[in-house]
Amino acid sequence: MLEAVINKRFVLVGKVPNPKSPQFPVTTIRIEKNRLMPEVKAVLGQSDSPDLDFAPIEISGEPLSATILRERR
């Protein structure tokens, strides 16, 4: 299945350096650069309508980063 989606360019495969073992680069898979393809949009449940784009929701309270920094001190 993975080979099929790679061949159709729905999933992009790449390599990144491995700082712990440079002789063994890490293989990456991603779809970010292919999000404009109609087939990828369909799989992700997206359409051309900007109304369906992701919209973050507001959560009451302080940001999580502030909580973490406060707890570390």
Secondary structure, DSSP 8 states (H G I E B T S, - for coil): -HHHHHHTTSSEEEEE--SS-TTS-EEEEE-GGGTTSHHHHHHHT--S-GGGS------SSS-HHHHHHHHH-
